[in-house]
Amino acid sequence: MDIETLLSYEWGAMGPEFVILGVATLLSLLDLFLKPSIDRKQFAWLGLAGIIVALGILFTQLDQPVVQILENTYRLDSFAKIFKLLLLVGAGLVMLLAAGYEPKEKLEYRGEFYYLLLTALLGAMMMASSADLITLFVGLELLTISSYVLVGIRKRHLPTNEAAMKYVINGGISTAITLFGMSYIYGLTGSTNLFVISQQLRALFSSDLEFISAIAFLLVFIGLAFKLAAAPFHMWAPDVYEGSPMPVTAFLSVVSKTAGFIIVLRIFLTIFSSTPAQGGTTSLLMAMGDYIAVLAALTMILGNALALKQRNIKRLFAYSSIAHAGYLLVAFIALSPFMLDSIWFYLGSYLLMNLGAFAIIQLIVSKTGKEDISEFAGLYRRSPIIAIAMGIFILSLAGIPGTAGFMAKLNIFLGALFMEHYVLSAIMIGVTVVSYIYYFGLLGQIFFRPASDKEPIKAAPSLLIVMVLCIVGTIALGIFPGLALDLYHGSTNVLTDFFQ
């Protein structure tokens, strides 16, 4: 490829990625050359500024037509734009959590903490705009490897070491399985471009190739199911969530999960929704729907059931995160006309209510030094405003009307009913009721238990910003969901752009 061809590409399409890359590089150089005595906590504000600039560029791109560069390995379509919006907002809120994070032991590598968050974000953004197996995999590994280091960054903290080891082992296994499945796809078609692969699989349809395509489908989905923490591949999540620094736990639960669903949607909708199966009467994605439905049901049931006996607040939210992955899988396998709307809205709502809750959890754990749910006892008597904020986030996670969580679950439930997935719909209602037990148990601790310590709790400014933004978003989307859905639809059709 010559220089003239390179210069002819619309590199402005990658503006948000260039900003994040530039800020991450700047922070790494500053960390290298600044004196050790200079506080690296200021890096959080530089990182946040970079994310805000990237968001500004992204908003200017929302009404632009689809842009394809680098032989369609990178595409800026409506799908990429709208999901990058979630990634940037989530990463910005996590950066604020990181600014207010202060573990008991001195964090020796605080500078690395911030630019590794940005490189992980960059990997997720690459995945959102990738239309090629190679660039998807590179983005996935950039996200994953950065996350490995972030999980283990408290190197003198034993639970952190354990979490990092388990995350690396499980992550390596999932990567190997995913890559093995991708190799089958490449072997069948001789291409790594998603759109070329889709065309080739339709043209090469036969009963023998259908079997190999099904194997590739299962391998890739199982590998990515590890990333989503979907049962029965969820075993790493509770230990990693418990041992990780609080901002990293929040990042894994929101930004990393969003990235996982981005790559699932890119690969399976682009390739397998049009790959013939069962003699050409249906698509492979539809034919394999029963298997994914079982996985979704198992994920919802196990996530909520295992959360019932948890005393550690981070493990409780880990199992809650697993259950929410199950709800999102219901939307994915239902394949309703508004599937992408439902998944995007749910991820946005989950971002707000979960990061808001993690801001308060980080505040309580930093004050008490303990992660048991009993530390929330009497929070209403100590700090009524913080207790009410936590109550709103928990009610939204439980799916109580008037919150964003209710509207998000309602969209998925209606989509499943519309496509006649009655069993999944019934299971979703049942496990949601089960989730009330542990969510309301936490509310009982906050509002109805006596406080062991009467001293009021004060939050750092960065944590207060996260709480306020998340409360406003959670209530606003619960009452006016059209605010988000109007932004989603905008002036372009996400589903049409996706296959263009």
N, C-alpha and C positions, 0 to 999 in steps of 0.2 A: 504494500500500500504506500503510494507516494505522498509527499508533503501536500501537494495540491488537493488530493482527495481528502486528506485529514482536515485541511483548512475549510473544505466545503461543507463539513458537517455543522449542524446547528448546535454548537456546544453550549449555548445558553440554556438548552433543555436540562443540562446537568448542573445548573446554577446552585440549587440547594446542596447538592453533594459536594461541589467544589468549596462552598463556604464551610461546611462541616469538616472537610479534609484540611482546609487551610487553618481553621481554628485548632484542630487537634494537633497539627504540626507545630503551630505557634506555641501551644501549651507544652508540648514535649521539649521544645528548644528552651523555653523559659525555665522549665523544671531542671534542665541540664545545666544551665549557666548561672541561674540565680543562687545566691548564697543560701546555705541550709537554714539560716536564722530567719529568712523571710517566710511568712506564713503562706502556705499553699492554698489555704481556704479561699483566697481571692480568685483562684482559678475557676471556681464554680460560677462566678459572675461573668467572667470572660466567656466561659462555655455557654452560659445561658444567653449572652448577647449574640453569640454565633447562631444559636438555635433560633432566636427571634428574627435575625436577618434572613436565615434560610426560610423561615415561615413566611416572611414578607415577600420573598422572591416566588415562593410557591403560590401564594395568593394571586400574584400577577399572571401566573400560568394557568389558572383554573379554567378560563374561558378560551384557551388556545386549542387548535385542532391537534390531533394525534401527531407526534413527532417520532420518527424512527431514525436512529443513527447506528453506526458501526455494524452494518449489514443486519439490522433489526435485532441485534443482541441487546440493545438498550432502546426502550420505547417509553415515551412520556404520554400515556393515555389517561383517561379519566379515572380508571381503576388505580393507577399508580399515584396520581395526585391526591385522591381522596383518602387513600390509606397512608400515604406519607404524612398527611395532616395529622392523623392519629399518632404516628410514630414520633413526630416532632413535638407535639403537645405533651405526650407521655414522657419523652426524654427531658423536656424542659422542666416538668414538675419533679422528675426524679433528681435532676440537677439541683433544684431547690432543696430537696430532702438531703442531698449530699452536703450542701452548704451548711446545714444545721446539724450534721452528724458528728458526734464526738464520742468514740468508744472509751472505755475505762483506761485501756492501755494506749500509749501513744501510737498513732498511725504513722509509721515511718515512710510509707510510700503514698502519701496523700496526693501529690502531684500526678502520679500515674493514674490514680483513681479517676480523675476527671477526664483526661484525654482517652482513657480506655472506654469510658462511657460513650464518648463521641465516636470512637472507631466502631464500637458495637452498633451504635445508631447508624453509622454509615453503611455497615453490612446489611442491616435491615432495609435501608432505603434502596440499596442496589437490588435487593431481591424484589422489591415492589415494582421496579422498572425493568426487570430482566425478562427477556423472551427467549432465553437460551439456557440449556442445562448447565453449561460451563459457568456462565456468569451467575446463575442462580446458586450453584454450589460454592463459588468463590464468596458471594455475599453471605451465604449461610455459615461458611467457615470463619469469615471475618467476625461475624456476630458471635459465633460459638467460642472461638479461641479467646477473644476479648473477655467473654463472660467467664471462662475458666479462670483467668487471672483475677478478675474482679471478685469472684467467689472466695478465692484463697488469699486475698490481699492482707487480711489480718493474720500474718504468718505466725505470730506468737500466741494465737488463740486456738486451743485444741479442737473445739467443734468446727471451726473454720477449716482447719486442715483436713478433717474427716469429710466435710462437705465437698471441698475441692477435689479430693481423691475420688469420691463416689461420682461426682459430676463428670470428671474427665473420663472415667471408665465407662460409664453409661453413654456419655456423649460420643466416645470413640466407637462403641458398638453400634449406636444408631447411625452414625456417619457411614460406617462400613456397609450396613444393610442398605441404606439409601443409595450409596454409590453403586452397589451391586445391582440394584434394581434399575438404576439409570444405564448401566452397561448393557443390560438386556434391551432397553429401548434403543440405544445407539446401534447395537448389533442388528436389530430388526430393520432399522431405517437408514443407517449410515449418516445420520445428521444429528446435530445437537440443538438445532433451532426448533422451538416448540411448534410453530406453525407448519414447518416442513414435515416434522414428525407426524403431526395430525393428518396431513395429506397423504403421506406415505402409508400409514397404517390403514387408512380407508382404501387405498388402491391395492394393498397387498393382502386384503382380507382372505383368510382361509381358516379351516377348522384347526389346523396345526398351529398357525400363527396366533389364533385366538387364545390357545392354551398358554403360549409363551407370553402373550400380552397380559394375560391374567396374572401370571407369576410376577411380571414386572410391576404390575399395579400393586399387588400385595406387598412386595418387597419395599417399594418406595413409600407406600402408605404406612407400613409398620415402622420403617426408619423415621419418618416424620412424626409418627404418633408418640415417639419418645420425646421429641421436641415440644409437643403439645401437652405432655404429661397426661395422655389419655390411657385409661386402664386397658389392659393389664401392664402397661409399660410406664406406670406412674411411680414405680418404687423409689426412684431417686429424689422426687420432688420434696417430700417432707423433711428429709435430712438436709438437703441443700438449702431449702428455705430457712430451716432453723439455724444452720451454721453460718450462713452468709451475713455480711454487714446489712443493716436494715435497708439502705437505699438500693443495694444490689438485689435483695429479695423483692423489693417493689418493682425493680426493672425487669426481673425475670417473670414476675406474675403478670405484667401488663405489656411492656414493649416487646419482650421476647415471645410472648404468647401471640401477640398481634402479628409478628413476623412469621411465626409458624403457620398461622392460617393464611397469610399472604402467599407463601410458597405452595401450600396445599391447593389453594384456589387457582394459582397460575398453572401448575402442572396438570391437575386433574380436570379442570374445566377446559383448558386448551387442548389437551391431548385426548383424554379418555372419554369426554362427553360426546365425541364424534367417532370414536373407534367402534366399529361394528362388533356385535356379540350375538350369541344364540342364533346363528344362521343369518345374521344381518337384520333381525327383527327389532333389535334394541341396541343401545350403546353399552359399552363395557362398564361405564360408571353406573348406569341403571342396573345392569346385571349383577354387579358386586354390591348393590345397595343393601341387601340383607346382612352382609357381613359387617359393613360399617354401622348399620343400625344396631346390631348386637354390641359392637364396640361402644357406641354412644350410650346405650342403655346401661352397660356395665360401668362405664365411666361415671355416669350420674349416680348410680346406686352406690358404688364403692366410695366415691368421693364424699357423699353425704353421710353414709353409714359410718365410715371410719372417722369422720370429724366429730361424731357424737362423744367419743371417749377422750378427746384431746384436752389436756390441761395447758400445754404450751401454746401461747397465742399465735406464734409463727407457724407451728405445725397445723393448728386449726385452720389458718388461712391458706395453708398449702393444700389441704384436702378440699377446702372451699373452692380454690382455684381449679382443682381437678374436676369438681362437679360442674363448674362453669364451662370448662372445656367440653364436657358432655353436652351441655345445652347448645353450644355452638355447633357441635357435630350434628345435632338434630336438624338445625337449620341447613347445614351443608348437605345432608343426605336427603332431606325433603325435596330439594331441587324445585322449589316453588318459583313462580315468576319474580317474586321479590326476595329471593334468597340473599343476594348481595346486599340489598338494603338492610335486611334483618341482621346479617352478620356485622356489617359496618356499624350500625346503630348500637348493637349489643357491645361490641368492643369499645366504642366510645363511652357508653354508659359505664361499663366495667372499669375503664380507665379512671373515670372521675371518682366513683365510689370506693374503689380499691386503694387508689393512691391517697385519697383523703383519710381513709382508715389507717393506712400505714404511717401517715404523718403523725397521727395521734398515738399509734402504737410505739413509734420511735421516741416520741416525747415521754411516754410513761416508762418505757424500758430504760431510757437514759437517766431518768430520775431515780428509779428503784433498783436498777441493776439486775432485775429479774424479769422473766418472760411468762410467768404463770398468770392465768387469767384472774386469779385472786387479787393481783396487783391493781385491777380495775375497780375493786370494791370501793364503794363510796365516792366514786369520781364526781358524781353530781353534787355532793356536799362540798367537795374541795374546789372544783372548777365547773360551775354549772354550764357555761357556754361551751366548753370543750366537750362535756358530757352530752349535751344536746347535739353537737356536731357529730359525735361518734354514733349517737342514736340514729341520726338521719342516714349515715352511711350504712349502718347495719340493716336498717329497714329497707334500704334500696337493694342491698345484696340479697335480702330475703325475698324481694319482689313484692313489697307492699304498695298498694295503689297510692298515687301522688308522688312517686319517685321515678327516676330514670330506669331503675332496675325493673320495675313493674312493666313499663312500656316496652322495654327490651325483651322481656320474657313473653309478653303478650304477642309481639310480632312473630317470634319464633313459633309459639304455640299455634297461632292462626295459620301460619304457613304450613306447619305439619298437618293440621286438620284439612286445609285446602287440598293437600296432596294425598289425603286419606291415610295418613300414618297414625292410625288411631291408637295403636299399642304404645308407640313412642310418646304420643301426646299424654296418654294416661300415666305412663311412667314419669314423665316430666312433672305432672301435677303432684303425683305421690311423693317424689323425692323433694320437691319444693316444700311440701308440708313437713317432711322430716327435717329439712334444714332449719325450720323455725325453732326446733328444740335447742340446737346449739347457738343459733343467733340470739334467740330470746333469753337463753341462759346467760349470755354475755351482757345483754341489756339488764337482766336482773342484778348482776354484779354491779353494774354502773349506777343504777338508780335505787336499788332496794337493799343493798348491803351496807353495813356501817363501815366508815372509813377508819383504817388503822392509823393513818397520818392525816392530821387536820391542815397541814401546810398547803396553801394554794399552789397550783401548778402554773408556771408561766412558760409560754412557748417562745422560741426564737423567731425573729421576724420572717425568716425564710419559711419556717413551718406554718406560721400564721397565713402567709400568702397562699400556700398550697391548700390549707383548710378552707379559706374563704372562696377561692376559685372553684374548688371541688363541691362545696356546699351549693354555691350559686348554680353551677352546672347540673348537679344532681336534681335539684328542685325544678330548675327551668325546663330540663328535658322531660321531667316527669309530668309537668303541667302543659308544656308547649313542645311536644316532640317534633312538630313541624319545623322548629328552628334548625334542627340538625338535618332533617330529611330534605328541607328546601336547599340547604347547602349541598347535600349529596347529589340531588338531581341537577340543580343549577341549570346551565344552558346546554349541557351535553348528556348523552345517554351512556352511562357507565358500562352496561352490558353490551351495547352495540360497539363501543370503542374497544372493548375487551377482545373481541374476535376480528376486529378490522385489520 
